[in-house]
Structures are given as structure tokens and as C-alpha cells.
Amino acid sequence: MSRSRAPYLLVGPALTALTVFFVLPVVAAFVLSFTDFDIYGVADLGNVRFVGLSNYSRLLQEPLFGKALANTALFVFVGAPLSLAASLGAALLLHARVARWQAVFRTALFAPVVTTVVAVAVIWRYVLHTRYGFLNYALGVLGIEPVDWLGDPRWAMPAIILFAVWKNFGTNMVILLAGLQAIPEDQYEAARLDGAGALAQFRHITLPALAPTLLMVTLMTMVGYFQLFAEPYVMTRGGPVQSTTSILYFMFEEGFKWWNLGFASAVAFVLFAILAAGAALQLALARRWSQP
């Protein structure tokens, strides 16, 4: 009996912490999404009313939510592929062992991941500055007019995508590099003996062997990019003209600027539903693609 209880005693503290700090808050937020909980409800719970699905139906009528959803979709479907391509390219270069000081290069490429988003975003604001930024200085050397990267609605989201790709590709690079190192070298040797070139080896050996790893990093990247918040919060405050307002930034403003906590909770669970549907679709496509 004591042996059968031992595992539960060992995992008990962790399960208790997860229940108190994760499960219960999620359940409470789900309940709040069906109420009009606001700053008056914080002062007195008697002011909270059950409103059913009103918060969810209000989302369909909120123009800014549609704008935030479109901005987030643009960020995900442009930024995530760019991040994956940069990660795979860097991993392939490091795995090829064509460069000296590989440990230094790996550290340098991974360094942006471990830096603070807010601190680096502030630096990038100066890099992208219209008059004094390094990027516009480089464009001026080439004879190109300066671009208002963070003040022009056409360029604000591309600038944030560029920053996010630079900041986040190192994590996937390390994972993909580990996957590349796990591929047996004799497969490449056999392919070279059969006359296969580098492109054929990449297509018929590297990609199939990396498929499970690529699926995992794709899911991780998609989920992470849907949670766009820190970059627009620090760099643009959702502007200009809401061109960089994401779903999380919209939720933050509704919950902590306007104190519409019930409505903000509904936004959170709509985002969860979108993420779950996207992950399920990716898994279904991956299973179909893997079938002979």
C-alpha cells in the first residue's frame, strides 16, 4: 500500500500547484466570459451579472476585433514561415561544418532568444527610427528614401515581423540542428555513391527524416506567433491606426485598460479555439502527408 501511494505523494505537490495556479484560473476565466465582470464587479461581486453568450456575440460585431484577427493572421502566416525558413537555413549551415568557430556562431545566433523582448524591442525602435535609424541610414547609402517603419501603417507590421523572426528563430534552429545530427551519416554516403546531389539528398533524406521535428516546431511557432503581444506593446502600442493591434493586445486593452474583464475572457477563449482548430488541422494534414 505504501509503495502504491508513493508516486501520488511525489507528484502531489506539482499537481496541487498546477490545480491552484492553472486549472482553477482557467475555469474562473471561462466562467467570467459569460458575465459582465468589470471594475464595478471588482469592488462588489454583487454587481456582476450573467449575460450568457453576449460577450461572444459582441465579438462578431466588434470591428477592432476583426482588425486584430486579420493583423494576427498576417503575422502568423508571414512571420511563421519566415522564421521556420531562417531556422532551417541556419541549422543546415551549422550542420554542414563549412564554417570555423561553430560554437561561436551557434551562440551568436541563439543569443537573441535569451535576451529580454522589451530591451531588444527598445533597441530595434532606434534601429528603425525614421531619421536616426541604422536601417534608413543604410537605405540612404543606396540612394533610397527613408521609410517611416513604425509610423506608416503599410510598414509597421512588416517591421514587427522582421523583428520577431530575428528574435525567435534561434530556438527552432537548435531543435532542427539536433534533428539533423540524429540523421545517420551513412544514408548520405549511400546517396552520394548513387550519384545524388545536394538537392536530392535534402529532398529524399533530410526532409523525410526531419518531418516529425518540423511538425513539432511548426506547431510551436504557430502557437507562439498567435500570441503576439510584447512587440506591438513596446514598439507601436498597437498603432498606427490599429495596424499592429493583435488579438492579445486587444484582449489586454479590454481587460486592463477598459476593465471589461468578462469580455476580455471571451476573447481569450476565442483565441484558444482558433489555436486548437489550427493545431488539429496541422496534425490532420501531417498524418495525411505521411501516409504512403
C-alpha positions in Angstrom: 0.0 0.0 0.0 2.8 2.4 0.9 4.5 1.7 -2.5 1.3 2.4 -4.4 0.9 5.7 -2.6 4.5 6.8 -3.2 4.0 8.1 -6.8 1.0 10.1 -5.7 2.9 11.6 -2.8 5.7 12.6 -5.2 3.6 14.2 -7.9 1.1 15.6 -5.4 2.8 19.0 -4.8 3.2 19.5 -8.6 -0.4 18.6 -9.2 -1.6 20.9 -6.4 0.4 23.8 -7.8 -1.0 23.2 -11.3 -4.5 23.0 -10.0 -4.2 26.2 -7.9 -2.3 28.3 -10.4 -3.5 26.9 -13.8 -6.7 24.8 -13.7 -8.7 27.0 -11.3 -7.8 30.3 -13.0 -8.7 28.8 -16.4 -12.1 27.7 -15.0 -12.6 31.0 -13.4 -11.8 32.9 -16.6 -14.2 30.6 -18.6 -17.0 31.4 -16.1 -16.1 35.2 -16.3 -16.5 35.1 -20.1 -20.3 34.6 -19.5 -20.6 37.6 -17.2 -20.3 41.4 -17.5 -17.5 41.4 -14.9 -15.8 44.9 -14.9 -14.3 47.3 -12.4 -17.6 47.5 -10.5 -17.5 43.8 -10.1 -14.0 44.1 -8.6 -15.4 46.4 -5.9 -18.5 44.3 -5.3 -19.3 40.9 -6.8 -23.0 41.8 -6.4 -22.6 44.0 -9.4 -21.7 41.0 -11.7 -24.4 39.7 -13.9 -24.7 36.6 -16.0 -25.0 37.6 -19.7 -24.7 34.2 -21.4 -23.2 34.4 -24.9 -23.5 38.1 -25.2 -19.7 38.7 -24.9 -19.1 36.2 -27.7 -21.8 37.6 -30.0 -20.4 41.1 -29.3 -17.1 39.9 -30.7 -18.7 39.3 -34.1 -19.9 42.9 -34.1 -16.7 44.5 -32.9 -14.7 46.0 -35.9 -11.5 46.2 -33.9 -11.6 42.5 -33.1 -11.8 41.7 -36.8 -8.9 44.1 -37.5 -6.9 42.4 -34.7 -7.7 39.0 -36.0 -6.6 40.0 -39.5 -3.3 41.5 -38.2 -2.6 38.4 -36.2 -3.3 36.2 -39.2 -0.9 38.3 -41.3 1.8 38.0 -38.6 1.3 34.2 -38.3 1.1 33.3 -42.0 4.0 35.5 -43.0 6.2 35.5 -39.9 6.0 31.8 -39.0 7.1 30.5 -42.5 9.9 33.1 -42.5 11.0 32.1 -39.0 11.0 28.4 -39.9 12.9 29.1 -43.1 15.5 31.1 -41.2 15.8 28.4 -38.6 16.2 25.6 -41.1 18.7 27.5 -43.2 20.8 28.4 -40.1 20.6 24.8 -38.9 21.7 23.4 -42.3 24.7 25.9 -42.4 25.8 25.0 -38.9 25.4 21.3 -39.6 27.4 21.4 -42.9 30.5 22.3 -40.9 31.8 24.6 -43.5 32.5 27.5 -41.1 35.1 27.8 -38.5 34.3 28.7 -34.9 30.9 26.9 -35.0 30.4 27.2 -31.2 30.7 31.0 -31.5 28.3 31.1 -34.4 25.8 28.9 -32.6 25.9 31.1 -29.5 25.6 34.3 -31.6 22.6 33.0 -33.5 20.9 31.8 -30.3 21.7 35.0 -28.3 18.5 36.9 -29.4 16.3 34.2 -27.9 17.7 34.6 -24.3 17.6 38.4 -24.4 14.6 40.3 -22.9 12.0 41.1 -25.5 11.3 44.6 -24.1 15.0 45.6 -24.0 15.7 44.4 -27.5 12.5 46.0 -28.8 13.6 49.3 -27.5 16.9 48.9 -29.3 15.0 48.0 -32.5 12.9 51.1 -32.2 16.2 53.1 -32.6 17.3 50.9 -35.5 14.1 51.5 -37.3 14.0 55.2 -36.4 12.9 57.4 -39.4 15.7 60.0 -39.1 18.5 58.4 -37.0 17.9 54.6 -37.5 20.7 52.4 -38.9 18.3 50.8 -41.4 17.3 54.1 -43.0 20.9 55.1 -43.0 21.8 52.0 -45.0 19.0 52.7 -47.4 20.2 56.3 -47.8 23.7 55.0 -48.8 21.9 53.0 -51.5 20.0 56.1 -52.6 16.6 55.0 -51.2 14.4 57.4 -49.4 13.9 56.8 -45.7 11.0 54.7 -44.6 8.8 55.5 -41.6 8.9 51.9 -40.4 6.9 52.2 -37.2 4.7 55.2 -38.2 3.4 54.1 -41.6 0.5 51.5 -41.5 2.0 49.8 -44.6 5.3 49.1 -42.9 4.6 48.8 -39.2 3.6 45.1 -39.3 6.4 44.1 -41.7 8.9 45.8 -39.3 7.4 43.8 -36.4 7.6 40.6 -38.4 11.2 41.2 -39.2 12.0 41.8 -35.5 10.1 38.8 -34.4 11.8 36.5 -36.9 15.2 37.7 -35.8 14.3 37.3 -32.1 12.7 33.9 -32.2 14.4 31.8 -35.0 17.2 30.6 -32.7 15.0 28.2 -30.7 13.8 26.3 -33.7 17.4 26.4 -35.1 18.7 24.5 -32.1 15.9 21.9 -32.3 16.3 21.4 -36.0 20.1 21.2 -35.6 19.6 18.3 -33.1 17.3 16.6 -35.6 19.9 17.0 -38.4 22.6 15.5 -36.2 20.4 12.5 -35.5 20.2 11.5 -39.1 22.7 8.7 -39.8 25.6 9.8 -42.0 25.7 6.5 -43.9 22.4 7.5 -45.6 24.1 10.5 -47.2 27.1 8.4 -48.1 24.9 5.8 -49.9 23.1 8.6 -51.7 26.4 10.2 -52.8 27.6 6.8 -54.1 24.4 6.6 -56.1 25.1 9.9 -57.7 22.6 12.0 -55.7 23.4 15.7 -55.5 22.9 18.0 -52.5 19.3 19.0 -53.5 18.3 15.3 -54.0 19.8 14.4 -50.6 17.9 17.3 -49.0 14.6 16.3 -50.6 14.8 12.5 -50.1 16.8 12.1 -46.9 16.8 15.3 -44.9 13.2 16.4 -45.2 11.6 13.0 -44.6 13.9 12.4 -41.6 13.1 15.9 -40.2 9.3 15.6 -40.8 8.4 14.9 -37.1 10.7 17.6 -35.9 9.4 20.1 -38.5 5.8 19.3 -37.4 6.7 20.0 -33.8 8.5 23.3 -34.4 5.7 24.4 -36.8 3.1 23.8 -34.1 5.3 25.6 -31.5 5.9 28.5 -33.9 2.3 28.9 -34.9 1.1 28.9 -31.2 3.8 31.4 -30.3 3.1 33.7 -33.2 -0.6 33.8 -32.5 0.3 35.1 -29.0 1.7 38.3 -30.5 1.8 41.0 -27.7 5.2 42.2 -26.5 6.4 43.5 -29.8 3.4 45.8 -30.6 3.1 46.8 -27.0 6.6 48.1 -26.8 7.2 49.3 -30.3 3.9 50.7 -31.6 1.2 50.5 -28.9 -1.0 48.8 -31.5 -0.7 51.6 -34.0 -0.5 53.3 -36.3 -4.3 53.2 -37.0 -4.5 49.8 -35.2 -2.3 48.3 -38.0 -0.4 46.3 -35.4 -3.1 45.5 -32.9 -3.1 41.8 -32.3 -5.7 39.6 -30.6 -3.7 39.5 -27.3 -3.1 43.3 -27.4 -6.9 43.8 -28.0 -7.6 41.5 -25.1 -5.1 43.4 -22.9 -6.7 46.7 -23.6 -10.2 45.4 -23.0 -9.2 43.8 -19.7 -6.7 46.1 -18.2 -7.3 49.5 -19.8 -11.1 49.5 -20.0 -11.6 46.8 -17.3 -14.1 44.8 -19.4 -12.8 41.6 -17.8 -15.7 39.4 -18.8 -15.4 40.5 -22.5 -11.6 40.0 -22.4 -12.1 36.5 -21.1 -14.3 35.7 -24.0 -11.5 37.0 -26.4 -9.1 34.6 -24.6 -11.2 31.6 -25.2 -11.9 32.5 -28.8 -8.2 32.7 -29.3 -7.9 29.3 -27.7 -10.5 27.8 -30.0 -8.6 29.3 -33.0 -5.3 27.7 -31.8 -6.9 24.4 -31.1 -8.5 24.3 -34.6 -5.3 25.3 -36.3 -3.3 22.7 -34.4 -5.9 20.0 -35.2 -5.7 21.0 -38.9 -1.9 20.8 -39.0 -1.9 17.4 -37.3 -4.5 16.1 -39.8 -2.5 17.4 -42.8 0.7 15.9 -41.3 -0.9 12.5 -41.0 -2.3 12.6 -44.5 1.0 13.7 -45.9 2.9 11.0 -44.0 0.7 8.2 -45.4 2.2 6.5 -48.5 
